Amino acid sequence: MSADALRQLVLELWQRQADLEQRLRDRDAEIARLKGLSGRPAIKPAVKPSGMEAGTPAPPQRPVRRRRGRAGKVSKTVTCEDRVLCVAVPEGSRFKGYEDFTVQELELRARRIRLRRERWLTPDGRCMVASLPSGITAHLGPELQRFVLFQYHRGQTTIPRLVALLADLGFDVSQRQVVRLLTRRGALLAEADAVLRAGLETASWISVDDTGARHKAANGVCTQLGDDRFTAFKTTGSKSRLNFLEVLRAGHGDYVVNPAALAYMRQGGVPLGTVARLEAHPARRFPSEAAWLDHLRALNWPTCVHKIDMVRLATEAAVWGSLADHGLLPDTVILSDDAGQFDVGLHALCWVHAERLVHKLDTFTPAQYAAQQHIRSLIWAFYADLKAYQKAPDPGRRAQLRVRFERIFLRRTGFSTLDRLLVRLRANKDELLRVLDRPEVPLHTNGSENDIRCHVTRRKVSGGTRSDAGRAARDGFLGLMKTCAKLGIAFWDFLGHRLGVPGSQDLTYLPDVIRQRAAPA
């Protein structure tokens, strides 16, 4: 055996050993989980971030000249109250104006208001009572309700600490009252659902991600979706493509057979004869999942073909047809991190996650490390040119970038693991190069990861939810908070206007703002 062949054999054995050790660690963790043991903590390896996004800055722009002078640090949205401070001066002094000194102050005090409602007995025996003022619907005033909601969602405070804080401020509020206040917000949660529908109806692209969530002492998944105008969260019990499609239809519960659904089935591998039998049936819309499954059984729909669950695939197609029927996701690109459940419709992939696969490869020799770093440098340079193309799309440049992509990912470095990874990434060419046809689509899912961080923080602080109302309230308010931030609206002002706090700033219905800011076709 030659030296080169022996060297290659040693490298392959090292790689196999590393793979086997990882499989053993995973198997031990699974055995410990099945036995009910705590097992080793799930600590991720210390891998430094690739830094590709930060390391490929946009082309330098002409600097903007700013006026000299120190910028003020006082909020321009808060009304300034003037107080004149006098000084004792000797006779003959001349007044030279004022020297301003601005102070920002916060006033927190408990107020108890007794509303004495007149009661009258009319001659015909009816009892008439004076109406409550506008905005007063409970024994907690609108300003106190705003404070509680703001502290819980924006401040990520736990309910026991929030109750203790209110007690320190002089309020007599029980934990049960706080829980009811946080969960029974029908109008605000309805606006959060309308935000999701408005975003999906007008979005040119959406970025999606998910994370773990606990509900009723069981593991679930929270899905985030949004663009640069809105954000929505939906927590469900499973992670699957059907679950993702049900989140996308934004509350609609029907199943529709239309051209979009039929195309989904054909693309998924349903036999053409079976699709034709479904297409020929006059029934097109089904109000519930039970009615849809009854229809499939009446058609003798196959349960499994070539190890593909035909019933599940047909259900996914009917949900996809419902999306098209309700005008959701019209030619919308779905940007994800290559998780399989997100691969529906027009799909795009995150370049940062793609490069991270190369970055995390284990290398055993200087030659392997050099090959890895060379491929990374090529990807970084290509990524920088994609960012430049986004600012000035050009058909000629588009063709050059496609050819250059092939040159990078068709390379063979002699590092077998890296070569297999390049083949895998090249198979995702259409999704990775979606930006060439749709320059408005971002190259990464950093926006989704930033949005979902507040949900992860809420999970770490408070664990999970124990009721469906609590789960809906948490997802809805976090989505409204993130949407307000993207629209340039203070969450404090939003809560004040919606709760009827006197003197609050008038704010437009958020779904209307999202539709107004939709990108032109």
N, C-alpha and C positions, 0 to 999 in steps of 0.2 A: 504494500500500500504506500502510495506516495505521501510526501509530507503535507501537501495541500489537502489531499483527501483525509488524512489523519486529523489535520487541524479542523476541517469542516465537520468531521464526526464528533470531535470534542465539543465544538460549539453547539451542535445539535443536542448532544447529551446534556450540556449545561441548561439549554433551553427546556428540554424535557423535564429535568430535575426541578427547575423553577416552576413549571406548570403543575407538576405532581405535588409539590409542596403547597401550592395555592389551593389545589383541589382537596388536599388533606385538611387544610385549615377550614375550608368551607364545609367539609363533611363533618368535622368535629363540632363546628358551631351548630350545624343542623341537628346533630345527635343531641347536643346539650339542650337545644330548644325543644325537641320532641320529648325529652325526659323532664322538662320543666325546670331545668337548671338555669342559673343566670348566665353561665358561660363567660367567655372573655368579652370585654367591652369592645363595641364596634368602633375602633379608632382608625380613621383613614390614615394611610401612609403619608409621611411628610413630603409631599411633592410640591415644589414651588410652582406657582401659576406660570403659564407660558408667557404672558405679557404681550401677546401678539397685537391686541387691539391698541394698547398703550404704546407699544414699540413701533407702530406704523402711523405716525401722525399725518394729518392732512397737509397738503402743500401749504407753505407759508403764505399768509395773506398780508396785504398792506396794513401796517399798524395804524390804529386809529389814534389820532392826537387828542389827548385829554387836557382839559383846563387844569391849571395849577391850583393848588389849594387842597386842603384836607376835606374829604367827603364826610358829610354828616352821618352819624350812626343812629339817628332817631327815625322811627317809623313815620312815613309820610301819610299813612292811612288813619292815624289816631289824631283826633282833634286836640289842638294845643290849648291849654288853659293858661291865660296870662295872669300873673300876680306881680304887683308892683311892690318892691321892697324899698323902703325909705331909709335914709341915713341922716343923722344930725350933723349939719354943717355950720360953720361960722357965718356970720353976716358978711355980705358982700361977695359970696361965692356965686359962680355962674353955672347954670345947668348945661351939661354937655351930652344929654341923651341917656341911653341905657346900655348897660353891658349885659348881654343875655347869657344865661346859664340854664340849659335844658335838663330837666330831671324826668326820667321815666318811672312811674309809680303804679302799683297794683293795689286795688282795694278789694279785700275779701272780708265780708261780714255777713253774719246770718240775720235775716229779717223774718219776722213773723207778722203776717197781715191777717187781721180778722175782717172778713167780708160779712157785714151785717145786712143780709138780704131781707127786704121788706116782705111781709106776708099780709095778704088782704083776703078777706072773705067777701065775695060778691053777693048781692041780694039774691041771686039764683042758687046760692049754696056752693059755688066753686071757690077753690083756694088758689090764689095767684101769688107766685113768688118771683122776686126780681131775678133776672138772668145774671149769670156769671159774666165777668168781663171777657173780652176776646183773648184767647190764648190760655185761659185757665180751664183745664179739663180734669185736674186731679189736685190732691193736697200738696203736691210738689209743684212749685211754680216753674214757668218755662225757663227762667234763667238758671235755676238749680238743675233742671233736667239737662240743659245744655252742658253745664259744668260736669255732671256725672258722665254723660256720653262722651264728652271730650277727654276726660281723664282716663276713662276705660279704654277707648279705642286709640286715641292719639298718644296718650301717656303710657299705654300698656300696663295699667294698674290692675291688680287683682281685686276681686270683690271685697274680701275681708279688709284689705288695706284701704279701699275706698270708703267703706263704712266707718273705719276708724278715723280717717281724715275728716269726714263729715261730722263725726262726733266731736273732734277737736275744734272744729269751726263753730260748734254750737247748734248743730242740727240734730233733731231727734228722728233719725231715719233708720229703719231696720234693714237687715240683709235681704229679707223677702221683698221689701219695697224696691230695693236697688235692682234685684233680679227681674222683677216685673217691668221696671222702667227700661232695662236693657233689652228685653226680649219682645215686648209688645209695642212695636213701632210699625204698624201696618203700612201707613202712607210712605214712610221712608224706605222700607224694604220693597214696596211696589215700585218706587222710583229706581231702586238699584236694579230690579229686573228689567225695567224699561230701558235703563242705560245699556244693559247687555244686548237687548234687541236692537236698539238704535245703532250700537256699534257694529253689530254683525250685518245689519242692512246696508251700511255705508262704508265699511272698511275695505280699503284696497289690499291690506295685508293685516294679519294678526300674528302675534308671537305667543306661544303657549309653553307651559311648563307645569309640573305637578310636584307635590311633596306629600309626605305622610301626614295623616291626621287621625286623631282619636275621637270616636263618637260612641257613647254608651258602652264604654270599656272595651271597644273593639277597634282594630286597626282599619283605617280607611285611607282615602286619598283626596287631596284638595287640588283641583285643577285651576290654574290661572290662565286667563286669556285676555288680550287687549292689544292696543296699538299706542300711538302717541297722543290719543284723545281720551281713552277710557281704559278701565281695568275692571275685571269681574272675577270673582272666586266662586267656585261651586264644589262642595264637599260631598262625596259619594262613598259607597262601600267597597268599590272595586276599581281596578285599573285595567281597562280594556278598550278596544276600539269602539265597541258598542257603547260603552259608558261615555267615552269622549263625544261621540255623535249625539247622544242624548243631552249632554251638556250644551252642545252647539245649537240645538233647536230651541233653546231659551224658553222653556216652559210649555211649548206646544206638545201635545200628547198623541197626535194622530200618526198613522202610517199610510204612505202614499205610494202608489205605483204609477210612475210617470217616466218619460225618457231618461231622466237623470238616474232613477232607480234601476231601470233596465240596463243602462250602460254600466252601472256599478256591478251588477251581477255578471255581465259578460266579462268584464275585466277581472273579476274575482275568480272565474273558472267554472261558473255554473253552466251545465250543458245547454247548447243553443235550443234544443227541443224543449227543455224544461222552461226556459225563459219565454219561448214562444207560447207555451201553454198558459203561462201567467199573463202574458201580454194580450192574449185573445179573450180572456175573461172580462166581462163588462164591469165588474167591481174594481174601483180605483182607489177609494179612500176608506180607511178603517179607523174608528174612533179610539180603539184601545189595543193593547198588546194581545189580550185574550181573543178579540175579534180577528186580529191578524193571524194568529196561530191557528184558529179554527179554519180560516180560509186556506191556509197552507195544507192542513190535513185533508180538507175537502178536495184539493187538487192532487192528492197523493204525492206531496212534495218529498223528495228523497232526503233522508237524514244525514247521509255521509257519502261523499264521492271523492275518491283519491285522498282519503284522510282529511277532507275539508268538511267542516260542519256546515251543511247546506242551509239548515234552518237559521243558524246564527248569521250566515252571510246574507241570506234573504232579508232578515230583520235589519241588518245594517243598511242594506240597500233601500228598504222602505223608509227608514229614518232619514237617510240621505235625500230621498225623494221629498220627504216632508220639508227639509231645509230649503230645497229649491222651490217648492210650492209656496212657501211663506216669504220668499224673497230674501232669504238669509244667505250670506256668503256669495254674492254675485261676482264671479270671477276673482275671488279673494285668494291670496296666497297665504298658506299656513306655514309659518316658520317655527321649526322645532329643533331639538338637540339630537335627533335621529332615534327617539324612542318610537317603537313600532306602532303604538296606539294612535300616534298623531299623523300617520302617513295616510291622509285622505285628501282628495281633491288636488288642487295645485299646491305642491309641497316644495318647501325650500329648507335647506339645512344650514345650521350654524357653523361657520368656519372656525370659530374658536374651539368648539368641541371637536371638530375634525382634526385640527392641529394638535389638540391635547393628546389624542391617541398616539401620535408620533412622539410627543414630548415624554410620555409616561413609559415608553418601551424600556425594558431592561437590557442594558448592553454589558458585554462581558470582556471585550477586547478593545484596544484603542481604535482598530479599524472599524468596528461596529459603531463606536461612539462618533467617529468622524463621519461615517455615512449618515448616521441619524442627524447630526448637526447640519450637514450639507443639505439634506432634504428639508429640514426646518427653515434654513435660510432661503431656499427657493420658494417655499410656501409663504413665508413672511413677505418677500418681495412681490409675489403674485397678489397677495392680499392687499398690499399697499396700492398696487395698480388698479385693483377692483374698486377701492375707495375713491381713487381719482376718476375712474370711469363713471361712478355714480354722480359725480358733480357735473360731468360733461359727456353724456352718452354719445357714441359715434359708431355707425355701422361698421366702418373699417376696423376700428379698434376692437369691436366685439369679435370679429372673426379672428383677429390676432390673438386675443385672450383665449379663445377656444383651442386654437392650435397649441398655444403655450401650456395650457392645462394638460393636454395629451403628452407633451414632452416631459413634463414633470412626473406624472403618475404612471408613465410607461417605462420609467427607468428601472434598471435592475442593479442593485448595489452589492449583491453577494451576501447580504445579511437577510437570511431567509424570512425571519419574522417581519422585518421591515418591508420586504418585497410583497409578502402576502397582504400586509396592511395597505400598501399602495394599490394593489389590485382591488381591494375592498373599497377604498375611497374612490377609485376611478369608476366603479359601478354606480356611484352616486353622482355622476357628472351632471345630470340634468338638474338635480336638486341643489347642488353646490353652485351651479352657474345660472340659477334662476334670476339672479340680479342683472344679468346681461339683457334679458328681455323685459324685466321689471325693475328699473333702477331705483324705484322708491322703496323697495324691500330692504330692510337692514341686513347686514352681513353676519349678525350675531344675535343671540338671545339674551344679551345683558339686561335689556329692559325687563324681560320676564323674571329674571333672577333677582333684580332689584325690587320688583313689585312683590314677589312671593316671600321676600325676607320678612316682611311684617307679619305674615301668617306663621312663619317659623318661630319668630319671637313670641307671638301669642301662644303658640303650642308649648314653648319652653317655660313660659311664665305661668300659664294656667292649666297645662295639660290638655284635656279634651273637653268636649261638650257632653251634656247629659240629657238634652231634650232636642227635638227637631226644631223647636222655636229658637233655642239658643244657638244651634248650628246655623240656621238661616240668618239670625241677627248678626252673628260674628262675620260670616261671609259677606253679607250685604253692606255692613258699615265699613269694613276694610276696603271693599270695592269702591264705595262712595268716597272714602277718604283719599284713595289713590287717584280716582277720577278728578276730584276737586284740585288736587295738586297739579295734574297734567293740564287742566283748563285754566290754571292761574287763579283759582278761587280759594280763599281761606276757609278751611274746614270749620273754624269757629263761626265765621259769618254764615256759612251754609246752614249749620245747625240752628243758629239764632233765627234766621228767616223761616226755616221750615217749622220750628217749634212755636213761632209767634211771639218772640221776645220783642217787647216794645222798643222802637227806634232802630230795629235791625235793617240792614241794607237789603234792598229788593234784589233778588237773584232769579234769573230765568231757570225754568225747568231744565235739568241737566240733559235729558235726551234731546231737547230742542237745540241746545248749544252744540252737542256732538254732531247733529245733522248739519248745522250751519257750518261747522268747521271741517266737514268732509272734503277730502281732496277732489278737485274736479276730474271728471272722467277723461 
